[in-house]
Amino acid sequence: MKIRIFSVLTLTFVLSAVCFAQSSPSTSTTKTSGGSSAPYNEGTVWALTMIKTKAGLSDEYFKQITGTVKPVYEEAKKQKIILDYKILDGEASDSHDFNILIMVEYPNMAAFDGLRDKMDPVLTKVMGSEDARQQMAVKRLDIREILGTKTMREITLK
C-alpha cells in the first residue's frame, strides 16, 4: 500500500512539474533556448467598451465623460493603475453597431487582480460618493447604450 501511495505521489509530482514547465513564461524568443514557439510576443492588455450613442447625442456624451471618465482615467494613470486610455469615435456600420470605442490599457492580466480595491478610491476622489456616481450613470442611460466589453492582449509579431 505504501508503494502505491508513493507511486501516485511521485507520478503527481512529475506531471505537475511537466505542466508547470510547459506553462511557465519565458523571456527568450528562440525555440532552441526553451522559449515559446508562438509567432508573437505578448504585450499589454486592453479593456474595450463598445458604446452606441443615440442619434445626434455623441457630443452630449463626450461633454459628460469629459467631466467624469476623463478625470478618472487621468488619476488612474497618475497612480499607475492603468498605462493609457484612448477614445475612438466613428460611424456605426449598422443600427446595431457601436460608434464609440473606449480603450483602457493595463500592463498585464495581473493588473485586474484587486482592481476594484484600487479604483474605488479614485472614483470617490474624482466623482464623489457611490450615490452620485450612480445618478450620473442613470443620466447617461438617456444618451448611450453599452453594447459590450472585451479584454484583449496586444501582441507583436516576431
N, C-alpha and C positions, 0 to 999 in steps of 0.2 A: 504494500500500500504506500509506504514511504517513497519507493522508487517511482510509482505512478505520479504522486504529488510533485516530486522533484522534477520529473519529466515534463509535466504540464507547466510548472512554473518556468522551467528553462525554455520551453517552446514559446510561452507567452512573452518572456523577456526578449528572445531572439526576434520574434515577429514585431514586437514594439520597437526594437532598435532599427529594424529594416524600414518600418513605416515612418519612423521619425527621420531617418536618413533620407528617405525619398521626399519628404515634405519640408525639410529644412531649407530656408532660403540661402542662397549663395551669392556673394558679390562678384564672383568670377563670371565671365561671359563665354569662356571657351569650354567646349564639351570635354576636352582631354583633362582639364583640371577639376572636373566634377561639377561644373556649373550647369545651369538649366539649358536644355536644348530648345527652349521656346525661341521663336524668331523675333522676340521683342524684349525690352526691359520694362519693368513695371515702374510707373511714376506715381504722381499724386492722385487723389480720389476727388471726384466732383459729385456733388449732390445737385441734381437738376429739378427744377419745379416748372411745370408747363402750365401757363396761365392763359385763359381766354377772357378778354375784356368784352363787355357789352359794346355794341356798335356806338362809335363816337365818344367813348369814355376812356380811351387809353391815356390821354393827357391828364384826366382827373385821377386815374390810378397812379400815374407817375408822380403827381403832386402829393398824393397821400403817402406813398412809400419814400419819398424824398425826406419827409419828416419823421419817419418811423423805421423802415427797414434799412435805409442807408446808414443812419447813425448806429444802429445795432451792429451792422457788418463792419463799420469803421472801428468801433470799440472792440469787437471780436478780433479784428486784425491787429490792433494795438496790443491786445493781451495775448497774441499769438495762438488764439484758439482756431482761427482759420488763416489760410495763406492769402487768399484773394477772393473776390467775387466779381461777377460780370452779369450785366442785364442786357439781353438782346431783344430787339423789337423788330418785328417783321410782319409780313402778310400771312394770314392763315390760308392754308391750301383749300379748305372747305369749311362748312359751318360747324364741323366737329373738331377742328384743329385749333391749336394754341397760336397766339400771336406774340406772346412774350415768354421768354425763357430766362429764368434766374438760375445762375450757376454759382455755387459756392465751392471753393477749393480747400481741401483738407490735406495735410501732409501724408496721411496713410489711413488705413482702415481702423487702426488702433485709436485714432483721434475721436472716433464715435463712442468709445468706452467712457462712460461718465459725462457725456456731452451735456446732458441737461443740467447736471450739477455745475458745470462751467458756465452755461449760457443763462440760466435763471437770474443770477446776479447782474449780468449785463443787461438783460431785458428789463429788470426792475430799475436799474440805474438810468437807462435811456428812455424807456417808455412808461414807467410808473408801475402801479400795482397790477396784480393779475386781473382785477375787475376792469381797470382802464384799458388794458390790452385786449380783453375780451370785447369790450364795447367797440374798439377800433376794428377788430376782426369782423364783428357783425356788420359794421358800417360798410366794410369792403365787399360784403356779400352782394350789395346792390349794384356793384360795378364790375365785378370779376368772378370767375369760377376757376378753381384749381382743377385742371384736367388730369394731373398725375404728377408723380415724383419718381425719380430714378437715381440710383447711385451707380457711378461708372468710374473705372480706373483708367487714367490716362496711360498710354503705352508709347514707347519709342521703338520703332522697328530697328532691328540690328542691321 
